[in-house]
Amino acid sequence: MKIKFTINNLQLSNIPTVRHWKLKIGNWKFFPLKPGFIALVSILIIDAIALLIGVGLVLRAVGENKISLSSTFKQRAEMAAGACAEHALNQLKETTVYTGNEPLSVGSDNCYIMTVTGISNSDRTVQTTSTVSGYTSKIKIQITKVNPIMIISSWENVTDF
């Protein structure tokens, strides 16, 4: 097949074209690319990129789900420990000889009121703890006066007693 083309008013014609060629360098053989092969490789590359994006989105969603779930467990532990603390304060208000050492169930979660320290109507300490799915919450409450009006000097979430 012969072709004809013009470059900057210079006309070239009767240039032979090569339809089937084979290049050999060392032990490697190179053949011309055919349009179907190029389309197939393009589709494979696009599919690989789409797969990577899809896998990335799934991994991100799983990670966010784990973070959300751990936050839920932590909040449940804090609520259970807080419920135990409120229960201990109510018991202490009813009778100043309340000593704690009491497990409680709060819904599907559990908490524990540790030994209430101090004597009588003043300078009492209440400590509660709750663990939900490996997440622990601990509350320490310092009470200056129990009756007639309870005065709480501090209420804090602590990492250890």
C-alpha positions in Angstrom: 0.0 0.0 0.0 1.3 3.4 -0.9 0.4 6.7 0.9 0.6 10.3 0.0 0.8 13.3 2.4 1.9 16.9 2.5 4.2 18.6 5.1 4.7 22.4 4.8 3.8 22.4 1.1 6.3 19.6 0.5 4.4 16.7 -1.0 5.6 13.2 -0.4 4.2 10.2 -2.2 4.8 6.6 -2.9 6.1 5.9 0.6 5.6 2.2 1.3 3.9 1.3 4.6 4.6 -1.7 6.6 1.5 -3.6 7.8 3.1 -6.6 9.4 6.4 -6.1 11.1 8.3 -7.9 13.8 11.1 -6.5 15.9 13.5 -8.7 17.5 16.0 -7.5 20.2 18.0 -10.3 21.7 15.5 -13.0 22.7 12.6 -10.6 22.9 10.1 -10.4 20.0 7.9 -7.4 19.6 4.8 -7.4 17.4 2.6 -4.5 16.4 -0.3 -3.7 18.7 -3.8 -4.4 17.2 -6.8 -2.2 18.0 -8.6 -5.0 19.9 -5.6 -5.6 22.1 -5.4 -1.9 23.0 -9.1 -1.8 23.9 -8.7 -5.0 26.0 -5.7 -3.6 27.9 -7.5 -0.3 28.4 -10.6 -2.0 29.9 -8.4 -4.1 32.2 -6.6 -1.0 33.5 -9.9 0.8 34.0 -11.4 -2.2 35.8 -8.3 -2.4 38.0 -8.6 1.2 39.0 -12.3 0.9 39.7 -11.6 -2.2 41.8 -9.0 -0.3 43.8 -11.4 2.5 44.4 -14.1 0.1 45.5 -11.8 -1.8 47.9 -10.7 1.6 49.4 -14.3 2.7 50.0 -15.2 -0.6 51.6 -12.1 -0.5 53.9 -12.9 3.1 54.8 -16.5 2.2 55.6 -15.4 -0.7 57.8 -12.9 1.5 59.7 -15.6 4.1 60.3 -18.0 1.4 61.5 -15.4 0.2 64.0 -14.8 3.7 65.3 -18.6 4.3 65.7 -19.0 0.9 67.5 -16.1 1.6 69.9 -17.6 5.1 70.6 -20.9 3.4 71.4 -19.3 0.9 73.8 -17.4 3.7 75.5 -20.6 5.7 76.0 -22.5 2.7 77.3 -19.7 2.1 79.9 -19.8 5.8 80.9 -23.6 5.7 81.3 -23.5 2.5 83.4 -20.8 3.9 85.7 -22.8 7.1 86.0 -25.9 5.1 86.9 -24.0 3.2 89.6 -22.7 6.5 90.9 -26.2 7.9 91.1 -27.4 4.8 92.9 -24.6 5.0 95.4 -25.3 8.7 96.1 -29.0 7.8 96.7 -28.1 5.0 99.0 -25.7 7.2 100.9 -28.3 9.9 101.2 -30.8 7.4 102.7 -28.3 5.9 105.2 -24.9 7.4 105.9 -23.6 3.9 106.9 -23.8 2.7 103.2 -20.5 1.0 102.3 -20.9 0.1 98.6 -19.4 -3.1 97.4 -22.4 -3.7 95.2 -22.7 -4.9 91.6 -25.6 -3.5 89.5 -27.2 -4.2 86.2 -28.0 -1.3 84.0 -30.0 -2.6 81.1 -27.8 -5.1 79.4 -24.6 -3.7 81.0 -23.1 -4.1 84.4 -21.3 -1.8 86.8 -19.8 -2.1 90.2 -19.9 0.3 93.2 -16.6 -0.1 95.1 -16.1 0.5 98.8 -17.5 3.9 99.9 -14.8 5.4 102.1 -15.2 7.9 104.9 -17.2 7.9 108.0 -20.7 9.3 108.8 -21.9 12.5 107.3 -18.7 14.1 105.8 -15.7 13.5 103.6 -17.0 10.5 101.7 -15.6 9.0 98.5 -17.6 7.0 96.0 -15.9 5.0 93.2 -17.8 3.2 90.4 -16.6 1.2 87.4 -18.2 -0.3 84.4 -16.7 -2.3 81.4 -18.6 -2.8 78.2 -17.0 -4.9 75.4 -13.5 -4.0 76.7 -14.1 -0.3 77.2 -13.9 0.7 80.9 -15.2 3.8 82.6 -14.4 4.8 86.2 -15.9 7.5 88.2 -14.6 9.0 91.4 -16.9 11.3 93.5 -15.7 13.3 96.5 -18.5 14.3 98.9 -17.9 17.0 101.5 -21.2 16.7 103.3 -24.0 14.1 102.9 -27.0 15.4 104.9 -29.2 17.5 105.1 -28.0 18.7 101.6 -25.4 16.7 99.8 -22.4 18.7 98.8 -20.3 17.1 96.0 -16.8 18.7 95.8 -15.7 16.7 92.7 -17.1 14.3 90.2 -14.6 13.1 87.7 -13.9 10.3 85.2 -10.6 8.8 86.1 -8.3 6.2 84.4 -7.4 4.6 87.7 -8.4 4.9 91.4 
